[in-house]
Amino acid sequence: MRPFQIDVPEHVLADLRARLSRTRFATPSDRTRWNAGTDPTDLRALVEHWADGFDWRRVEARLNAYPHYLADIDGQRVHFVHIKSARRGALPLVLTHGWPSCFVEMLAVADRLAADFDVVIPSLPGFAYSQAPDEPFTGRRIAETWQHLMTTTLGYQRYGAFGGDIGGSVTQWLGALYPASVAGIHMTSGSLTAGIDPSALNPDELAYLDAERAYDARDGGYSAIMSTRPDTIAAALTDSPAGLLAWIADKYRDWSDCGGNLNTRWEADDLLTVATLYWTTDSIGSSFRPYYDHPHSGPRPPITVPTAITLSHEPLMAGFPQSLAQRAFPNLRHFARPERGGHFMSHEEPDYLAEQLQTFFRPLT
């Protein structure tokens, strides 16, 4: 374990700006903006700001104000932020992001939790400064790495876990595999329905699953190519920063609680911070690994630890019955269905989410 500071070489930033200045923009496929994906007009505005108005060095300094570390775990480099509370005996929480996000998403909620908890924010393997694994990249494998990080590297005997999206799956695996170490788990989204017997479902639950399949049919193009031909799309996005930004912005608009208008939830610099981290670490291709390696995921053991769910306010979670969560998590102690805060709730609603995490984890300390 060693301290780490983000320091992007100037020649990398100069190359990025040069590529952005040569961007060729596509002709829209549909007259209705965003109907066919990232709108070229909005993309042009973001690209121009990225090239001429975005101050990475200012962002870099802000990020480096947090305590970053690198650790070698089973021969794999893991990056994480570790914020220690001033409160003696504070329960540690590990917060795990999803795709197409990064550790930055968790910083705002971590700021609000640090008075009561030690907070650990790892970068998923293959994201940002964490090394991509050689073996299949599954929720179980990441959970094993996080357990090593929390108990062996950092020396905690007991901790709580939170995550959404891929991070939600990892959090569930932590609860399933390490009930002696994990005080409780809290998710906003993720594979909440995994392992449930369809023949036992009630009409509301079946209706939700039908709606989920219908939504995936409309939105699942990104997942299909990342699951089957990740290297093909990675070749384009690794070479074109504008293409990388379009791929990311499409999901930030669709999945956040922005009502179809990115500007209501996201400052341009927030999106460009994420895009710059993907670009300068050359990690967009490796971030597809959880999708490509998903067939290697085995059945998850039962989860018996205390569980909380704060459903993200996004289309995929609309109509999710509480009974499904109760089937999956027999020790479900907290279930909230807020009307705000989408897929990236840690960034979108940090005050509300911090309150949810405090409500659930304080009694478990």
N, C-alpha and C positions, 0 to 999 in steps of 0.2 A: 504494500500500500504506500503510495507516494503522492505528494501534492501535485496538482496539475493546473496550468493556466492555458486558456485559449489564446493562440497567437497565429493568426492566418498570415502566411508570407505575403508581402506586398505584390510580388509577381503573380500570385494566384488571383488577387483582387483585380489587378490590371488586366489579366487575361479574361476574367469574368466581364468586366466593363466593355472590353473590345468585342467579345462575343455578343453581348446585349446590343451593342450599337449596330451590329450587322443582322439583327433579327429580321426574318421574313415572316409576315403575318398571314394566316390563312383567310380565305374568303368564307364568310358564314354560310352554313348549310341550311339555316332556317331563319326566316325573318324575325321570329320571336327570339329575343336575346336569351341566351343560355339554354334554349331548348335542346340544342345539339351538343352541349358541352360548354367549356369555358368560352365566354364571349370574346371575340377578337378585339373589340373596342376597349373593353375593360382590361384585357390582357395587355394591350399596348400601353395604357396608362401606367400599369404596374411595372412593366418592363422599362419604360422611360424613367420612372422614379428610381428603380433599382440601379439604373446606369448613372444617373446624374444627381439624385437627391438623397439617396439612402446612405447614411453614415455608419458603415459597419464598425469602424473603430470606436464610436460612441457606444454602440450596442455591445461590442466585445468587452469594453471596460465595465459596463453594467453587469454583464454575465460573470466577469471575473471577480466581482465583489462578493460572489458566493464561494464557499469553500469546495473546490473540485478536487477529486482524487482519481487515481488509476490504481487498480489492483489486478494482480495475476491470479486467476482462479482456474485450476486445472489446465494451465497453459494458455488461457484465454484472457485477453486484456478487457477489463470491465471499467467503464467510466461511471462515476457517480458524484452527486452533490451530497454533502453530509452536513446538516445544520443541527447543531447541538443546542438543546434547551438549557436555560439557566436554572430550570427547576430540577431539584435533586430527585433522582429515581424516575425521571420521565420515561413513559412508555415510548419505545421507538416505533415509528411507522415507516414502512417502505411503500413508496408511491410509484406505480408503474404506468407509463404512458402507452399509447397505441400507435396506429398508423392512420394518416401520414403525419404523425406528430413527432415530438421529441421531448427531451427532459425539460425544455423551456416551459412547456404547458403547465407543469406542476409548480413552478416557482411562486406564483402569486398565492396559491392556496397554502404552500409551505410557509410563506411569510406569516400567514395568519395562524398557523398551527404551532409555530416554534416556541411560543410562550409555554405551552403545555406538553409538547412532545419533541423528542429527537426525530428528525426527518431525514430519510435517505431516499434520494431520487436517482436510480440507476438509468443509464441509457440501455435500451434493449440491445442484445447482441446484433451487430451489423448496422446499428443506428449511431450516427454521430461518431463519438470517439470510442465506442465499444467495438471490439473485434468480432467479425462474423465467425461463427463456428464452422468447423469442417464437417461435423456430423449433422444429421437432420436437426432443424431448428424448430423445436416443439415447445408447447407450454410446459410440459413436464421437465424438459431439459433446462429451460430458463428458471423454473422454480427451484431446481436443484442448485443452480448457480446462485440464486438469490439467498437460499438457505445458507450456503457457504459464506456468502458475503456478510450476511447479518450475524451469524453465530460464530464463525471462525475468524473472518477478517476483522469484523468490528467488535466481536466479543459479547454480543447480546444473547441472553438466554431466552428471552421471550419478546415478541414483537407483534404488531398488527400490520395488516396489509390492505392496500387499496389500489384499484385500477379500473380502467375502462377499456373497451375494445380488446386488443391483444393483451393489454395489461389486466383486464378483467379475467381473461382465461388464465393467465399466469397466477393471479391472486387466488383463483379457485383451486389450482393445482397446489399452491402453498398450503391452503387449508386442508386439502385432502391428504397430502403426503406428510405434513409435519404438525399434527394437532398438539403435540407436546410443546412446540415452540411458538405456534401461531395463536395469539390471544383471540383473534377474530379477523374476519374479512369483510370488506365493504366494496361494492361494485356499483358502477353507473350503467353499464351495458356489458355485452359480451355473450358468451355461449351459455346463456341462462337455461336453455332448454336441452342441453346435451344429456343424453342417457335416459331420457324419459320415455316410458313405454307408450306409444301412440294409442294403443287399444284402451288405455285407462283414462284418456282425456275426456273432459266434458265439452259441451258445445261451444262455450266461450273460448276455451283453450284451442279447440280445433279451428275456430274462426280466426283466432290470432295467427296460428301457424299458416293458414291459407293466405292471410294478408301478408305475412312475412315472405312467403314464396312469391307472391305477386309483386311485392316491392323489389325483391332481389332480381326478378326478371327485367324490371325497368332500369335498375341501378347497377346490375352486376357485371357490366362489360369490363370495368377496370379489374375486378376480381378474377374474371375468367382468363384474361390474358396474363395477369400476374401469377395465376395458379398453373398455367399450362405453358406459356412462352415468356417467362420473365426476362430472359436474356435478350429477346428481340426488342421489347419495349425499353429495356434498360440501355441498349445501344443508342437509342434516340435521345433519351432523357439525360444520359451521362454526357452527351456531346452538346446538347442545346439547353442552356439555362432557361430560355423562354419556354421550351417544351416542358422542362421540369416544373416550372412555376405553374403552367397551365394544368398539369396533372394533379398538383397539390391543391391549387385554388378551387378546382372543380369540386373536390370533396369537402373543403372547408365551407363552401357555399351550401352544398346539398345537406350536409350533416349538422351544421351549427344552427342555432336558434336565431337565424338572421332574417327570416321571412323572405328569402330570395335576394336580399340586398346585402352583399358582403360588408358594406360600410357601416351597417348598423351594429355589427359585432366586432369587426376587425379593422384596426388601423393598418394602413399599407405596410408600415414598418414591422408589425407583428408577423404578417405573412412572409415578408422578405427576410426576416430573421430566421424563420424556419427553413425557407428555401436556400438561404446562404449556408446554413449549417449542413444541409444535405449536399449542396454543391461543393463546398470546400473540403468536405470529408469524403467525397466520392462514394456516398452511401445509399443513393436511391436504389441501385440494383440490389444490394444486399438487404435492403428493407423489404424486398418482395419475398424473402425466404420463408417467412411464416406462412404465406399463401402456398408457395410451391411445395413446402415440406409438410403441409397439413395431413396428407394421407399417412404419414408416419405416426400420427398421434394415436395412441392406444386409448382404451377405455379408462375413464378417470375413476378412482376409488370414491366411495361415499364421503360426503363432507359433513362433519358433525360439529365443527367449531361454530361459535356464535357468528351469525351472518347478518349483514345489512345491505339493503339495495335502495339506492336513490336513482330512480329511472331517469336517464337522459331524455330531454324533451326533443326528440327527433323522430322522423317518420318511421324508422325501423322499430322503435319502441312503442309507437302509438297503439293503444288498446291492449298492451301486455297485461294479462290477468295476474293478480297477486297469487292466485292459486297455483300458477305454474312455478313461481318462485318457491312456494311452500312445498311443492313436490320435490324440487331439486335440492332444497336446503331445509332439512328437518329442524334445524336450530335457528330459523329465521326470527330475528328479534326486532328488526326495524325495516319498514317498507314505506317509501315516500314516492309520490308521483307529482313532482313539481311541474308547474306550467311555464318554466323558463329554464334555460341552460341546456344546450344540445350536446352533441357528441364530445365536444371539447369543454365539458362543464368546468373543469379546473381553471380554465382561462376565462370562460364566459361568465361564470357566477362564482368567483372564489369566496366571497363572503358567505353565501348560502351554503356552498359545499363544505367550507371549513366548519360551519355550525353543525352540519349533518355529521361530519366525522367526529367532532368533539362530543356530540350527543351520544354517539354509539360507543366510542372508544374510552371515554373517561371512566365509565363504570368497570371497564376491563383492566384498568391499571392495577 
